[in-house]
Amino acid sequence: MPLDIFGFSIGRKKPQELISPQEAKEKKSFVEPDSYDGTYTLETGGVFGAFVDFHGGIRDENALIQQYRTSSMFPEVDQAIEDIVNEAVIMDTDNKPIKLDLENVDMSDTIKNKIYNEYDGILRLLEFHKKGSDLFRRWYVDSKLYFHILIDEENPQKGISELRAIDPVKIKKIRKVDKQQQHIGTGQIPFIKKVEEFFVYTNTDKNSPVQTPSTGIKIAPDSICYTHSGVIDGNSRRVIGYLQKAIRPLNMLRQIEDAVVIYRISRAPERRIFYIDVGNLPKNKAEQYLRDIMNRYRNKLTYDAATGEIKDGRQHMHMLEDYWLPRREGGRGTEITTLDGGQNLGEMEDVEYLLRKVYRSLNVPISRMESDNGFNLGRSAEITRDEVKFFKFIEKLRMRFVELFLSLLRTQLILKGIMSEDDWNNISPDIGFIFNQDSHFSELKHTEILKERLDLLSQMDEYIGRYYSTEWIRRNILKQSDEDIQLIDSQIQQEGPPEGEEDMGEEY
């Protein structure tokens, strides 16, 4: 039955008791909870009665997801997506693509070690070392990522046993809000009485008959891991993907490319115009004479790529053939002229303009579109503004994507009894993630930066002690922190000054 809840609930009250009447008396509000996560809100009524059609919202959202997937297969868009995925998730055989950072978490080392172990278990369940890039791409293209969390109901302390991916077009998050009219002054204002959150799964496979929402399954929130892009349409309050901005320029690019192909096929070849002198022949005889001449001299040999044969296709007409026109007596007689082909066939400014627009809509630097541009490791003066913006965009994507790991880690820790939900709510803001960096690029970049600092230090050496202090140089030029200064000083004392440089050692 669709009204039966499927799944499990951990660490909190059941969804139907999310806000009890007693709590409602203490926390009265006429405003429903925020739905900036793409949640569809139902007001008082049947569970599925209002779910049928939210102004076509669910159908439109599924259509958008299908459109995102189609757009991602366009070669230029696919290349841009690959650049984004490769920059965001760097797969390394020696290191984890994404590491957990608990440095700012105020807990014992024993608990931290347990959290690290559970995080490693989640990565194994996701097979992230193999499918990390594919997982990130699916999330980026579809704008949503759903996983069904499977546990051993007889022994939930074992934690998550399996994670199964769910097609975003088959599942939606629903928030049911029960409102109660209350008299305020001379009018009535609806106040929130109870809020229930759940997921609804429906079999909407395109190859199956059309399904109705009554065939869906109501699923508890804790049994679903859900993360989205974080991009919200302000009008419909619907979660949209990062490919949304690229749909219009991409469609325009497709149309202009088709138009260019059609134009070049139809206008590229040169065609001849045959003016045939028909004298004073009557119209019918003149037309017959023209057809006889045309069939006699027309060359219509075609090549059949399937059989390798050359065929005579004189019985077929097409738009690229020569023109045959009659000319009466008194003209210039039989004449053959040439009709020039189309001009400016090599101009591609409109196509390149739309292609650049597609890249800008995807926040990918246009320089990456040029295949002849070499990879520039770059000095600080050579780093383009577009690359800096692209790096910040990648960082934003990473911060949204790690919600997947936070959701799974919460469920795992609470199921195994490592911590309560209150403890998790206290430490979750302090949990960080460290993404793998391109080791070769990072090392070269660090070396370049250090070289620039040392060059600047050598130029300022004569001013140390007059205009700048050693402390100021170390903090502002060499960018040494308090911990770095303390560690370096202790190491220098242990090693002693270099031979013949005792005085310099006292200075620094």
N, C-alpha and C positions, 0 to 999 in steps of 0.2 A: 504493500500500500504506500502511496506517495506521501501520506501524512506521517508515516513512521520515520523517526530519526534513525539514520544509519551512521555508524561510526562511534566515536568515543569523545568524552569530554574530560579534560585534565586541569587540575589546578585552579578551577573556578566553578561557579555555579553553572547549572545547565542553561543553555541558551534561552529557553523559555522563561527562565527566572533571572535573566540578566539584570532587570530592574524590577524589583518587587514592589507591590503597592505601598508597603511601609517606606521603602526608599523613595518612592515617588512623592510621598508626602513630605519627606525631608528635602528632596531635590526636585522641586517643581520647575518645569521648563516647558515652554510652548514651541521650542525649536528642536527639531530632530537632530540626531548626531550627524557629524560631517560624513559625507559620502565621497570624499576625494580619493577613494580607492576603487572607483568604478562600481560601487555597490548600487543595486537597484532597490529603491525604497518602496515598500508596500504600506499603505495606510490601513486602518481598521477594515476588516472584511475577510473573505475567504483567502486561504493561503495562496491558492493558485488562481483565484478569481481575478485579481488585479494583475497577475503576472503574465497574462496572455499577450498583452501588447502595450508597452510603454511608448506610445506614439511611434511604434516600429523600432524602438531603440535596440532591442535585442537582435532583431533581424539586421538592422543597419550595422551593428557592431560586428556581427559575424561576416557580413558582406565586406566590411573594412578589412578584417583579418585575411579573408581570401584575396582581397586586392593587394594587401601588403605582400603576401606570398607570391603573387603573380609579378609584382613590381620587382621583387628581389631577384628574380630570374633574368631580368634584363642585364646584359653583359656589363654595362658601365655601372649600374647600381650594385651588381654583385661584386665588382672590383672594389667599389667604395666600402661596402659592408665588410669585405675581407680585410681591408686596411683597418677598419675600426676594431674588428674582432682580434686581429693580430696585435694591435697596440694595447688592447684592454687585457687580454688573457695571453700571457707569454708562457708557452709550455716549455718546460725544461726537464730533462730526464733526471737531473741531479737534485732538483729542488721542487717543492710544492708550488703550484701556480699561485695559490693564495694561502698565506700563512695567517694564523690567529695571533693577535697581539693582546696580551692581558697585563701589560706593564702598568697600566693605570687602574687596574681592578684591585680594590681593597679586600683581598681574601688571602687565606693561608696558601702556602706553596702546595700543600697536599690537594686542596680543592682545585687549584689552578692546573695541576698535573692531570687530575681527573677530567677537567674541561678540555685540556689539550687532547687527551686520549679519545674523548667522545667526538671531538671535532674531526680527528683522523678517521674515526669510524663513519662519520657522515660523508666524508670525501670518498671513502671506499664504497658506500652505498650508491653514491651518485656516479661512481667510476669516473671521477673528475679528472684523473690523470690521463684518461683516454678520450673522454667526451666533453672536456671542459669547454673547448672552443665551440663545438656544436651546440652545447647547452646555452652558451652566451648568445650565439647567433639566433637560436630559436626564440629566446627571450627578447632580443632586439627587434626581430622581424615581427613577431606576433604581438608584441607589447605586453604579453602576459605569460606567466609560467605557472602551471598547476601540477602538483604531485599528490597522489593518494598515499597516505601514510598507513602502512600495514603493521600491526602489532599482534603478539600472541595474547588474545583476550583472557586466556586462562592464567597467564603469567606476564602481565604487562611490565613487570620490573626488568624484563630483559631488554626493554627499549624497542626501537624501531627495527623491524625485521626486513622490510622491503619498501622501496619507493617506486611507484608506478606513475609515469607521466600521463597527463590527461590533455586531450585536445582542447584548447581554449574555446572552440566553438560549441562544445558539448556541455560546458559547465559555467555557471554564473553565481555570483555572490548576491544574496538577497538579505535585506534588512526589513523586517516587519515591525511597524510602529503602531501600537494601539494607543489611540487618543481618546480622551474623555472630556466632554464638554463641561465647562465650569462657568458659573455666573460671576462675571466681574463687572460690578456697576450695573448698567442697564443692558449689557450685552453678554455674549457667550464667547469664551476663548477656549480652543482645544489645548489641553495640556497632555504631555507625554505620560502615559500610564505604564507601559511596558514596552521593552525593545527586545526583539529576538533576531539573532543573526544566524544564517545558515547558508549552505550551498545547495544548488539544485542541479542535478545531472540529468540530461536528456540525451537520448540517442538520436542525433540529428545528422547521421551519415547521409551524404548526398546520394548514395546508391540505394538507400532504403526509402520506403514510403514516408511521407511527411508525418512527423511525430507531433503530438500535442503536449503541452506542459503537464497534463494530468498523468502522463506516463513517466514523469521524472521521479528521481529519488532525492529525498531530502537528506542532506548530509551534515553532520555536526562540524562546526568550524575547526575543531582541533584535529580532525582526521584529514584535513586538506592543508597543504603548504601552498601559499599563494603569494606571488610577488608580481608587481607590475612596473611599467616604465616610469610612472610618476608624472607623465604629461597628461594634463587634464584639459578637456575642451570646456572653456568657461561657460558656454551657452547650454550645452547638453549635459555637462558634468560627467561626461563619459571619458574613460581612459582611452587615449589614442596613442599610436605608435610614433616612433621617430621618423618613419617613412611617410607620415601624413603630409608633410610639407613638400615632399618630392613627387607626389602623385600628379599634380597639375603640370609642372614642367616636364615630367617624364612622358605624359600623354602627348603634350605638344611636341616633344622631341620625336616620338614615334610617328606622328602625323607628318612632320616636316621631312623626316627621312623617307617615308613612303612617297611623299610628293616629289622629292628629289629623284628617286629611282624612276618614277613614272615619267617625269619630265625628260630625264636623260635617255630613257629607252625610246621615247617617242620623237625626240628632237635631235638626238646625237647624230644619226646617219644623214648623209647627203642624199637627196632624192632628185631624180631627173623629171623634167616635164617634156613630153613628146607632143609637138603640134603637128598633126597629120592633115595634109591638104586633101580634102574630099571633093574639091571642084564644085560642080553644080549638081551633084547627086542628090536625089530626094532624101528626106530625113531618115526613112527606114533603111534605105540602101547605104546611106552615109554611116549610120550606126553599125550596120553589119560589116561594112568595109573596115571601120575602126577596130571592131572586135577581132577581125581576121588578122589585121596587122599586129595588134597587141598580142594575140596568142602565138603568132609566128615568131616574134622577136623577144618575147618576154622569157627571161631565165628564172625558173623557179625550182632549182634543185635544192633539196633539203637533206640534212644528215640525221639519221635515226641513231641516237646514242644507245638505245637498248639493243638493237640488232647489228649496228655497225654498217648499215646499208645507206646508200644514197638514193633518194627517191625524187620523182618528179611531182611536185606539188602545184602544178599550174591550175588545178581546179580550186585551190584555196586562195582566198584574198585576205590580206591583213593591212594594218594601218601604215606599214612602212614601205609599201610598194610605190613604184613610180606613177606619175600622173600621165594619162593619155587624153588629149583634148583635140577635137576636130577644128579645122580651119577652112573657111570657104575660099572660093576662087577670088582672086583680087588681093589676097594677103601676101605674105612673104614666103609662101610655100611651106614644105615640111621643115621643121626646125626642132632642135633639141637643146634645151637649156638646163642648167643645174640649179636646184633650190638648196641654198646653204643650210647646214645644220644649225642647231641651237648654239647661241653664243654664251660666254661666261659659264660654261659647264663646270669649270674647276673651282668656282667660288663656293665656299662652305661656311661663310661667316654666320649665317643664321643657325646652322647645325651646331657649330662650335659655341655660339652664344647660349643656346639652350642646354648644351652639355655642361658648360660652366655653371649655369643656373641650377642644374640637377646636383652638382657637387656642392654648391653653396647651400642648397637646401638640406643636404646631409651633413653639413659642418665639416666636410673633408677639404683640406687645402687644395686649391686648383693646381698647384705645382705637382701634386701626385698624379694628376691626370696625364701629364706629359710623359710619354714613354722614353723620350730621349734625355730627360733630366736625370743626371746621376745622383746617387745618394750622398748627401752632404752631412758629414758628422758635425760640422758647424762650429765656428767660433761664436762667441756671444754676439759679435757684431753682425754675423751672417744669419742668425736665427730670425726667421720671418715672423711677423705678427700672426699670420694664419696658423703657423705651427704652434705658437703659444696658445692661441684660442683652441686649437685642436687638442692639445694636451689637457687643458682645463675641461673640455668636453668629455674626454675619456675618463678623467677623474670623477666627473659627475655620474657617468654611466656606472663606474665601479661602485660608487657609494650606493646607488640604487640596487645594483645586482646582489650585493652582499646581504640584502634583506632575506634572500633565500636561505643562507647559512644561519642567520640569526633565528629565523622561524624554526628550522629543523633542530638547531642546538637547544633552543628553549624546550621543545617537546621532548627531546632525548634526556636532558638533565632532570626534568620534572618526572618523567616516567621512571627513571632509575633511582629517584629519591636523592639525588646528589644535592639538590636545593629545592626550595619551594618557589612558587610563582612570585611571591613578594621579594625574595632574594634576587630572583632573576630581574625583576623590574628595577631593582636598585643598581645592579651591576651592568645591565645591558647598554646604557648610554656610554659606559667607559670601555666597552669592548671595541677593539680596532682590528683592522685587517691590513696586511702588507702584501701587495701584489708584486709578483716577479717583475724585474726589470731586465731589459736587454743587457746582459752582462758585458758584452763587448762594447756596446755603445756607452753604457754607464761608466765603464772604466776609462775609456778615451775621453769622455766628457769631464770626469773628475780630474784626470791628468791635465787637460787643457785649462780648467779653472785654477788648479793649483799653480800651474806655470804662470798664468796671468797674475796671480797674487804675489808670487815670488819676484816677478819682474817689477811690479809696482813697489815691492818692499826694497829692492835694490836701488830704485830711483829715490826713495825717501830716506835712505840710510843716513845721508849727511844731515838730515833735519831732525833725527832722533836725538833727544836731549835738549834741543833748543825750542822747537815748535811742537813736537809730538813726544809723548812719553812712550816707553816700551809697553806699558799696560794698554795704552790706547791702540797702538799698532797691532798687538796680539788680538785684541777684541774686534777691531773694526776692519783691519786689512786681512789678517790671517783667519778671521772669523772663528777664533777659539773660544769655547765655552768655559765656564768655571771648572767643570770636570776635566776638560782637556788641559787647561793650564795647570791644575793640580797634578794630574797624571804626568804631564811632560816634565814639570819641575822635579818631581820625585825621581823620574827616570834619569834626568840629567845629573842629579846628585849621585845616584847609584853608579852611573857610567863614568862620571867625571868629565871635565872639559877635554876637548881634543888636544893632542900633543902640540905644544907651541902656541896654543890659543887660550892660555889661562885667563888673560885679561878680558878677552871677549866673552869668556864664560861668565865672569863676574858681571859684565854689562847686561847680558841677557838672562 
